[in-house]
Amino acid sequence: MSKQAVTVIGLGPMGQAMAAAFLKAGYAVTVWNRTANKADELVAQGAVRAATPAEALAAHELVVLSLTDYDAFYAVLGPATEALAGRVLVNLTSDTPEKARAAAKWAAGHGARHLTGGVQVPPPLIGKEGSQTFYSGPRDVFEAHRATLEVLTGADYRGTDPGLAQVYYQALMALFWSSMTGYLHAAALMRENGISAEEFRPHALKAADVSYFIGVMGEYLDADRHDGGEARMVMNAASADHVVHTLRDAGLDATVPVALAELFHRAVSAGHGEEGFTSLIKVLERPAG
Ligand SMILES: NC(=O)c1ccc[n+]([C@@H]2O[C@H](COP(=O)([O-])OP(=O)(O)OC[C@H]3O[C@@H](n4cnc5c(N)ncnc54)[C@H](OP(=O)(O)O)[C@@H]3O)[C@@H](O)[C@H]2O)c1
């Protein structure tokens, strides 16, 4: 059997980790990056450096893309459309679901098939147990290449809509960024009070485990019920103000807590003051009509 082969386009920290994982798994790997010297270490490990995107596309059927955004996707592939026919593009670039859908159509127009992916782990966890990527797009393409994709991370196929992987990915990033920034606001307050991040760690880890709340809230949200009266929105709004005042008293930035307090007060103003925390979704969702 001939050696399995893959092209990796985009060698930021993520693409480099992916190309290295394929090399380690014994794949023949062709790479291309706009800034050519980012391929040096991979070439030293056995990768082949393509001179142009067209040459990279021509090298192998399976092409993994890891770029900053979909503008970069068109910047790289736009001048190489004649080399797209028959290729499978596994686009692990983050961007909006709409852009993923448009890219799938664009690729099909040039004879290529497009799988969208959203990688849920940072580069050091590529090739490690427990890592995961959301995929969506044609199921047959996913199944045909699943084993190869699993060299990188576990593969969680979400459905045929090419936007779906990015819907899952961006939803989780919304959760991730607010949790991580909340942690840094908290760590800044602790530091200001002489408490190190190490000392704070066990308390932060406990508070970051919101699984109980997510477990309970799902039922309320799906039933569109907001009577979780033990944590009324008026109380939540007052509590959010206390966080803002505490940070400001300490001379710290309060950008994210200010935004949260503003949302909580909007929910109260909209008539949800006596309802539970899930009523906040009423000010977050798309207005009716
Ligand atoms: N890093 C993470 O922790 C992480 C975790 C999960 C998901 N992701 C996602 O994975 C993707 C790649 O991540 P990364 O950290 O490797 O990103 P990155 O540092 O932004 O690098 C991405 C690559 O995009 C290329 N690029 C950007 N604009 C370009 C353009 N106009 N033309 C040609 N090439 C262009 C860069 O080329 P140059 O080298 O020439 O600049 C680089 O190779 C992103 O979509 C990111 O959101 C990242």
Ligand as a Chemical Component Dictionary entry (heavy atoms), coordinates in Angstrom:
data_LIG
# 
_chem_comp.id                   LIG 
_chem_comp.type                 NON-POLYMER 
_chem_comp.pdbx_formal_charge   0 
_chem_comp.three_letter_code    LIG 
# 
loop_
_chem_comp_atom.comp_id 
_chem_comp_atom.atom_id 
_chem_comp_atom.alt_atom_id 
_chem_comp_atom.type_symbol 
_chem_comp_atom.charge 
_chem_comp_atom.model_Cartn_x 
_chem_comp_atom.model_Cartn_y 
_chem_comp_atom.model_Cartn_z 
_chem_comp_atom.pdbx_ordinal 
LIG N1  N1  N 0  -3.836 28.729 18.073 1  
LIG C1  C1  C 0  -4.845 28.262 18.800 2  
LIG O1  O1  O 0  -4.785 28.104 20.033 3  
LIG C2  C2  C 0  -6.120 27.821 18.104 4  
LIG C3  C3  C 0  -7.030 26.966 18.756 5  
LIG C4  C4  C 0  -8.184 26.551 18.088 6  
LIG C5  C5  C 0  -8.436 27.018 16.807 7  
LIG N2  N2  N 1  -7.550 27.871 16.206 8  
LIG C6  C6  C 0  -7.854 28.355 14.844 9  
LIG O2  O2  O 0  -6.943 27.721 13.939 10 
LIG C7  C7  C 0  -6.599 28.635 12.877 11 
LIG C8  C8  C 0  -5.084 28.755 12.808 12 
LIG O3  O3  O 0  -4.577 29.128 14.070 13 
LIG P1  P1  P 0  -3.121 29.741 14.252 14 
LIG O4  O4  O 0  -2.941 30.024 15.705 15 
LIG O5  O5  O -1 -2.139 28.909 13.555 16 
LIG O6  O6  O 0  -3.373 31.128 13.457 17 
LIG P2  P2  P 0  -2.412 32.261 12.921 18 
LIG O7  O7  O 0  -1.242 32.410 13.791 19 
LIG O8  O8  O 0  -3.314 33.406 12.701 20 
LIG O9  O9  O 0  -1.814 31.656 11.531 21 
LIG C9  C9  C 0  -2.581 31.228 10.508 22 
LIG C10 C10 C 0  -1.920 31.209 9.169  23 
LIG O10 O10 O 0  -2.707 32.067 8.322  24 
LIG C11 C11 C 0  -1.833 32.632 7.372  25 
LIG N3  N3  N 0  -2.433 33.830 6.785  26 
LIG C12 C12 C 0  -3.128 34.815 7.406  27 
LIG N4  N4  N 0  -3.554 35.726 6.502  28 
LIG C13 C13 C 0  -3.107 35.304 5.296  29 
LIG C14 C14 C 0  -3.242 35.810 3.983  30 
LIG N5  N5  N 0  -3.901 36.931 3.713  31 
LIG N6  N6  N 0  -2.646 35.108 2.987  32 
LIG C15 C15 C 0  -1.966 33.977 3.228  33 
LIG N7  N7  N 0  -1.821 33.434 4.448  34 
LIG C16 C16 C 0  -2.395 34.096 5.475  35 
LIG C17 C17 C 0  -0.577 32.919 8.162  36 
LIG O11 O11 O 0  0.504  33.075 7.247  37 
LIG P3  P3  P 0  1.857  33.829 7.677  38 
LIG O12 O12 O 0  2.645  32.846 8.477  39 
LIG O13 O13 O 0  2.481  34.202 6.386  40 
LIG O14 O14 O 0  1.441  35.048 8.494  41 
LIG C18 C18 C 0  -0.480 31.657 9.016  42 
LIG O15 O15 O 0  0.156  30.624 8.336  43 
LIG C19 C19 C 0  -7.291 29.969 13.185 44 
LIG O16 O16 O 0  -8.474 30.054 12.443 45 
LIG C20 C20 C 0  -7.605 29.861 14.681 46 
LIG O17 O17 O 0  -8.726 30.628 15.066 47 
LIG C21 C21 C 0  -6.394 28.268 16.817 48 
# 
loop_
_chem_comp_bond.comp_id 
_chem_comp_bond.atom_id_1 
_chem_comp_bond.atom_id_2 
_chem_comp_bond.value_order 
_chem_comp_bond.pdbx_ordinal 
LIG N1  C1  SING 1  
LIG C1  O1  DOUB 2  
LIG C1  C2  SING 3  
LIG C2  C3  SING 4  
LIG C2  C21 DOUB 5  
LIG C3  C4  DOUB 6  
LIG C4  C5  SING 7  
LIG C5  N2  DOUB 8  
LIG N2  C6  SING 9  
LIG N2  C21 SING 10 
LIG C6  O2  SING 11 
LIG C6  C20 SING 12 
LIG O2  C7  SING 13 
LIG C7  C8  SING 14 
LIG C7  C19 SING 15 
LIG C8  O3  SING 16 
LIG O3  P1  SING 17 
LIG P1  O4  DOUB 18 
LIG P1  O5  SING 19 
LIG P1  O6  SING 20 
LIG O6  P2  SING 21 
LIG P2  O7  DOUB 22 
LIG P2  O8  SING 23 
LIG P2  O9  SING 24 
LIG O9  C9  SING 25 
LIG C9  C10 SING 26 
LIG C10 O10 SING 27 
LIG C10 C18 SING 28 
LIG O10 C11 SING 29 
LIG C11 N3  SING 30 
LIG C11 C17 SING 31 
LIG N3  C12 SING 32 
LIG N3  C16 SING 33 
LIG C12 N4  DOUB 34 
LIG N4  C13 SING 35 
LIG C13 C14 SING 36 
LIG C13 C16 DOUB 37 
LIG C14 N5  SING 38 
LIG C14 N6  DOUB 39 
LIG N6  C15 SING 40 
LIG C15 N7  DOUB 41 
LIG N7  C16 SING 42 
LIG C17 O11 SING 43 
LIG C17 C18 SING 44 
LIG O11 P3  SING 45 
LIG P3  O12 DOUB 46 
LIG P3  O13 SING 47 
LIG P3  O14 SING 48 
LIG C18 O15 SING 49 
LIG C19 O16 SING 50 
LIG C19 C20 SING 51 
LIG C20 O17 SING 52 
# 
